[in-house]
Structure formats: C-alpha cells, structure tokens
Amino acid sequence: MIEATIHATRYVLNHNQKHLNQINYYNRIVKICGRPEDKKAMETLYELCKIR
C-alpha cells in the first residue's frame, strides 16, 4: 500500500501512465494476498485518485 500510495501521489500530479501501471501492479498483489483492510485502502486510493 505504501508503494501504491507514493505512485498515486505522483499520478495525481502528472497523470503519467507509468505511475498508473505501478498502482495497478500493486493492486493485483493486494487482491491476491492483502488483508481486508488493505483491499479497502486500495479501493479508497482508486476513488481519491479518480482512477477507473
């Protein structure tokens, strides 16, 4: 989540596809092995960054 949040901050500033790809990468990891609170945090991150 920490790495995804860092990339999300950068994505919000410049909307660079590279950062979006990294957020999606960490999202896949969270979906596979994250705790429920991690999954909720990732959902919140996507909402705040207006991704999707």
Biopython code that builds the backbone (N, CA, C, O; Angstrom):
import numpy as np
from Bio.PDB.StructureBuilder import StructureBuilder

atoms = [
    (1, "MET", "N", (0.815, -1.190, 0.000)),
    (1, "MET", "CA", (0.000, 0.000, 0.000)),
    (1, "MET", "C", (0.860, 1.256, 0.000)),
    (1, "MET", "O", (0.517, 2.255, -0.632)),
    (2, "ILE", "N", (1.960, 1.199, 0.700)),
    (2, "ILE", "CA", (2.810, 2.393, 0.765)),
    (2, "ILE", "C", (3.345, 2.735, -0.620)),
    (2, "ILE", "O", (3.293, 3.891, -1.039)),
    (3, "GLU", "N", (3.853, 1.744, -1.326)),
    (3, "GLU", "CA", (4.383, 1.991, -2.673)),
    (3, "GLU", "C", (3.276, 2.490, -3.603)),
    (3, "GLU", "O", (3.492, 3.414, -4.386)),
    (4, "ALA", "N", (2.105, 1.885, -3.518)),
    (4, "ALA", "CA", (0.984, 2.313, -4.363)),
    (4, "ALA", "C", (0.599, 3.753, -4.057)),
    (4, "ALA", "O", (0.267, 4.514, -4.965)),
    (5, "THR", "N", (0.642, 4.127, -2.788)),
    (5, "THR", "CA", (0.299, 5.496, -2.395)),
    (5, "THR", "C", (1.308, 6.493, -2.942)),
    (5, "THR", "O", (0.935, 7.584, -3.372)),
    (6, "ILE", "N", (2.570, 6.126, -2.927)),
    (6, "ILE", "CA", (3.602, 7.009, -3.487)),
    (6, "ILE", "C", (3.346, 7.225, -4.981)),
    (6, "ILE", "O", (3.396, 8.355, -5.467)),
    (7, "HIS", "N", (3.075, 6.148, -5.699)),
    (7, "HIS", "CA", (2.810, 6.274, -7.130)),
    (7, "HIS", "C", (1.510, 7.038, -7.378)),
    (7, "HIS", "O", (1.399, 7.774, -8.359)),
    (8, "ALA", "N", (0.534, 6.866, -6.499)),
    (8, "ALA", "CA", (-0.729, 7.588, -6.649)),
    (8, "ALA", "C", (-0.522, 9.090, -6.499)),
    (8, "ALA", "O", (-1.123, 9.880, -7.227)),
    (9, "THR", "N", (0.320, 9.478, -5.563)),
    (9, "THR", "CA", (0.623, 10.899, -5.383)),
    (9, "THR", "C", (1.243, 11.470, -6.652)),
    (9, "THR", "O", (0.878, 12.559, -7.095)),
    (10, "ARG", "N", (2.163, 10.744, -7.222)),
    (10, "ARG", "CA", (2.813, 11.194, -8.459)),
    (10, "ARG", "C", (1.836, 11.177, -9.632)),
    (10, "ARG", "O", (1.872, 12.055, -10.494)),
    (11, "TYR", "N", (0.957, 10.164, -9.657)),
    (11, "TYR", "CA", (-0.028, 10.070, -10.731)),
    (11, "TYR", "C", (-0.980, 11.260, -10.703)),
    (11, "TYR", "O", (-1.316, 11.811, -11.751)),
    (12, "VAL", "N", (-1.411, 11.655, -9.522)),
    (12, "VAL", "CA", (-2.332, 12.786, -9.401)),
    (12, "VAL", "C", (-1.668, 14.071, -9.908)),
    (12, "VAL", "O", (-2.333, 14.926, -10.494)),
    (13, "LEU", "N", (-0.378, 14.202, -9.684)),
    (13, "LEU", "CA", (0.328, 15.415, -10.102)),
    (13, "LEU", "C", (0.522, 15.506, -11.611)),
    (13, "LEU", "O", (0.416, 16.594, -12.178)),
    (14, "ASN", "N", (0.806, 14.379, -12.275)),
    (14, "ASN", "CA", (1.144, 14.477, -13.702)),
    (14, "ASN", "C", (0.428, 13.484, -14.610)),
    (14, "ASN", "O", (0.633, 13.516, -15.823)),
    (15, "HIS", "N", (-0.401, 12.607, -14.061)),
    (15, "HIS", "CA", (-1.169, 11.632, -14.842)),
    (15, "HIS", "C", (-0.296, 10.828, -15.814)),
    (15, "HIS", "O", (-0.678, 10.573, -16.956)),
    (16, "ASN", "N", (0.866, 10.445, -15.332)),
    (16, "ASN", "CA", (1.803, 9.657, -16.123)),
    (16, "ASN", "C", (1.363, 8.188, -16.108)),
    (16, "ASN", "O", (1.102, 7.628, -15.043)),
    (17, "GLN", "N", (1.284, 7.582, -17.265)),
    (17, "GLN", "CA", (0.851, 6.190, -17.397)),
    (17, "GLN", "C", (1.738, 5.236, -16.605)),
    (17, "GLN", "O", (1.265, 4.223, -16.090)),
    (18, "LYS", "N", (3.018, 5.559, -16.511)),
    (18, "LYS", "CA", (3.960, 4.719, -15.765)),
    (18, "LYS", "C", (3.502, 4.552, -14.312)),
    (18, "LYS", "O", (3.565, 3.450, -13.767)),
    (19, "HIS", "N", (3.054, 5.616, -13.700)),
    (19, "HIS", "CA", (2.600, 5.552, -12.308)),
    (19, "HIS", "C", (1.286, 4.800, -12.189)),
    (19, "HIS", "O", (1.070, 4.073, -11.218)),
    (20, "LEU", "N", (0.422, 4.965, -13.150)),
    (20, "LEU", "CA", (-0.836, 4.218, -13.148)),
    (20, "LEU", "C", (-0.561, 2.720, -13.276)),
    (20, "LEU", "O", (-1.205, 1.909, -12.611)),
    (21, "ASN", "N", (0.379, 2.361, -14.118)),
    (21, "ASN", "CA", (0.757, 0.949, -14.260)),
    (21, "ASN", "C", (1.272, 0.383, -12.938)),
    (21, "ASN", "O", (0.952, -0.750, -12.581)),
    (22, "GLN", "N", (2.056, 1.158, -12.222)),
    (22, "GLN", "CA", (2.579, 0.704, -10.936)),
    (22, "GLN", "C", (1.457, 0.552, -9.908)),
    (22, "GLN", "O", (1.456, -0.405, -9.134)),
    (23, "ILE", "N", (0.514, 1.475, -9.892)),
    (23, "ILE", "CA", (-0.630, 1.369, -8.979)),
    (23, "ILE", "C", (-1.394, 0.089, -9.279)),
    (23, "ILE", "O", (-1.757, -0.650, -8.363)),
    (24, "ASN", "N", (-1.637, -0.173, -10.538)),
    (24, "ASN", "CA", (-2.353, -1.388, -10.929)),
    (24, "ASN", "C", (-1.576, -2.649, -10.553)),
    (24, "ASN", "O", (-2.167, -3.654, -10.160)),
    (25, "TYR", "N", (-0.271, -2.592, -10.672)),
    (25, "TYR", "CA", (0.578, -3.723, -10.286)),
    (25, "TYR", "C", (0.400, -4.034, -8.795)),
    (25, "TYR", "O", (0.183, -5.186, -8.420)),
    (26, "TYR", "N", (0.491, -3.018, -7.963)),
    (26, "TYR", "CA", (0.337, -3.232, -6.525)),
    (26, "TYR", "C", (-1.092, -3.627, -6.173)),
    (26, "TYR", "O", (-1.308, -4.362, -5.210)),
    (27, "ASN", "N", (-2.055, -3.159, -6.927)),
    (27, "ASN", "CA", (-3.443, -3.547, -6.701)),
    (27, "ASN", "C", (-3.624, -5.048, -6.919)),
    (27, "ASN", "O", (-4.338, -5.703, -6.160)),
    (28, "ARG", "N", (-2.982, -5.592, -7.949)),
    (28, "ARG", "CA", (-3.068, -7.035, -8.195)),
    (28, "ARG", "C", (-2.490, -7.828, -7.023)),
    (28, "ARG", "O", (-3.039, -8.859, -6.633)),
    (29, "ILE", "N", (-1.399, -7.349, -6.474)),
    (29, "ILE", "CA", (-0.798, -8.028, -5.318)),
    (29, "ILE", "C", (-1.741, -7.970, -4.117)),
    (29, "ILE", "O", (-1.933, -8.969, -3.424)),
    (30, "VAL", "N", (-2.316, -6.817, -3.878)),
    (30, "VAL", "CA", (-3.236, -6.657, -2.743)),
    (30, "VAL", "C", (-4.452, -7.566, -2.911)),
    (30, "VAL", "O", (-4.913, -8.169, -1.943)),
    (31, "LYS", "N", (-4.969, -7.666, -4.128)),
    (31, "LYS", "CA", (-6.125, -8.531, -4.357)),
    (31, "LYS", "C", (-5.812, -9.993, -4.065)),
    (31, "LYS", "O", (-6.683, -10.729, -3.603)),
    (32, "ILE", "N", (-4.588, -10.419, -4.325)),
    (32, "ILE", "CA", (-4.205, -11.815, -4.125)),
    (32, "ILE", "C", (-3.906, -12.113, -2.661)),
    (32, "ILE", "O", (-4.391, -13.109, -2.123)),
    (33, "CYS", "N", (-3.125, -11.275, -2.019)),
    (33, "CYS", "CA", (-2.671, -11.641, -0.675)),
    (33, "CYS", "C", (-2.879, -10.557, 0.380)),
    (33, "CYS", "O", (-2.353, -10.663, 1.488)),
    (34, "GLY", "N", (-3.639, -9.519, 0.046)),
    (34, "GLY", "CA", (-3.863, -8.453, 1.011)),
    (34, "GLY", "C", (-4.931, -8.792, 2.031)),
    (34, "GLY", "O", (-5.806, -9.623, 1.789)),
    (35, "ARG", "N", (-4.845, -8.139, 3.165)),
    (35, "ARG", "CA", (-5.868, -8.274, 4.203)),
    (35, "ARG", "C", (-7.089, -7.458, 3.778)),
    (35, "ARG", "O", (-6.975, -6.609, 2.893)),
    (36, "PRO", "N", (-8.245, -7.692, 4.380)),
    (36, "PRO", "CA", (-9.440, -6.920, 4.016)),
    (36, "PRO", "C", (-9.229, -5.407, 4.141)),
    (36, "PRO", "O", (-9.719, -4.639, 3.314)),
    (37, "GLU", "N", (-8.508, -4.991, 5.165)),
    (37, "GLU", "CA", (-8.271, -3.545, 5.319)),
    (37, "GLU", "C", (-7.345, -3.008, 4.227)),
    (37, "GLU", "O", (-7.459, -1.842, 3.847)),
    (38, "ASP", "N", (-6.434, -3.833, 3.718)),
    (38, "ASP", "CA", (-5.585, -3.418, 2.596)),
    (38, "ASP", "C", (-6.427, -3.264, 1.335)),
    (38, "ASP", "O", (-6.243, -2.316, 0.571)),
    (39, "LYS", "N", (-7.339, -4.186, 1.122)),
    (39, "LYS", "CA", (-8.213, -4.120, -0.053)),
    (39, "LYS", "C", (-9.093, -2.874, -0.002)),
    (39, "LYS", "O", (-9.304, -2.215, -1.020)),
    (40, "LYS", "N", (-9.600, -2.555, 1.177)),
    (40, "LYS", "CA", (-10.419, -1.352, 1.333)),
    (40, "LYS", "C", (-9.572, -0.108, 1.112)),
    (40, "LYS", "O", (-10.034, 0.855, 0.500)),
    (41, "ALA", "N", (-8.352, -0.118, 1.596)),
    (41, "ALA", "CA", (-7.447, 1.018, 1.399)),
    (41, "ALA", "C", (-7.153, 1.233, -0.083)),
    (41, "ALA", "O", (-7.085, 2.370, -0.549)),
    (42, "MET", "N", (-6.980, 0.149, -0.814)),
    (42, "MET", "CA", (-6.725, 0.266, -2.248)),
    (42, "MET", "C", (-7.951, 0.830, -2.963)),
    (42, "MET", "O", (-7.816, 1.662, -3.860)),
    (43, "GLU", "N", (-9.133, 0.387, -2.576)),
    (43, "GLU", "CA", (-10.359, 0.944, -3.155)),
    (43, "GLU", "C", (-10.432, 2.448, -2.905)),
    (43, "GLU", "O", (-10.775, 3.219, -3.801)),
    (44, "THR", "N", (-10.112, 2.849, -1.701)),
    (44, "THR", "CA", (-10.127, 4.277, -1.342)),
    (44, "THR", "C", (-9.107, 5.044, -2.166)),
    (44, "THR", "O", (-9.381, 6.156, -2.617)),
    (45, "LEU", "N", (-7.936, 4.461, -2.365)),
    (45, "LEU", "CA", (-6.896, 5.098, -3.168)),
    (45, "LEU", "C", (-7.390, 5.347, -4.591)),
    (45, "LEU", "O", (-7.191, 6.428, -5.144)),
    (46, "TYR", "N", (-8.031, 4.344, -5.174)),
    (46, "TYR", "CA", (-8.565, 4.490, -6.525)),
    (46, "TYR", "C", (-9.635, 5.584, -6.576)),
    (46, "TYR", "O", (-9.678, 6.370, -7.523)),
    (47, "GLU", "N", (-10.487, 5.631, -5.568)),
    (47, "GLU", "CA", (-11.542, 6.641, -5.530)),
    (47, "GLU", "C", (-10.938, 8.045, -5.417)),
    (47, "GLU", "O", (-11.341, 8.954, -6.144)),
    (48, "LEU", "N", (-9.985, 8.221, -4.519)),
    (48, "LEU", "CA", (-9.389, 9.529, -4.309)),
    (48, "LEU", "C", (-8.617, 10.034, -5.528)),
    (48, "LEU", "O", (-8.571, 11.234, -5.801)),
    (49, "CYS", "N", (-8.015, 9.096, -6.248)),
    (49, "CYS", "CA", (-7.247, 9.459, -7.444)),
    (49, "CYS", "C", (-8.111, 9.508, -8.700)),
    (49, "CYS", "O", (-7.634, 9.836, -9.787)),
    (50, "LYS", "N", (-9.383, 9.179, -8.532)),
    (50, "LYS", "CA", (-10.333, 9.161, -9.663)),
    (50, "LYS", "C", (-9.840, 8.255, -10.783)),
    (50, "LYS", "O", (-9.849, 8.619, -11.958)),
    (51, "ILE", "N", (-9.406, 7.053, -10.377)),
    (51, "ILE", "CA", (-8.955, 6.045, -11.329)),
    (51, "ILE", "C", (-10.105, 5.107, -11.589)),
    (51, "ILE", "O", (-10.780, 4.674, -10.655)),
    (52, "ARG", "N", (-10.338, 4.785, -12.857)),
    (52, "ARG", "CA", (-11.353, 3.863, -13.368)),
    (52, "ARG", "C", (-12.520, 4.593, -13.878)),
    (52, "ARG", "O", (-13.477, 3.977, -14.348)),
]
sb = StructureBuilder()
sb.init_structure("model")
sb.init_model(0)
sb.init_chain("A")
sb.init_seg("    ")
for serial, (resi, resn, name, xyz) in enumerate(atoms, 1):
    if name == "N":
        sb.init_residue(resn, " ", resi, " ")
    sb.init_atom(name, np.array(xyz, "f"), 0.0, 1.0, " ", f" {name:<3s}", serial, name[0])
structure = sb.get_structure()
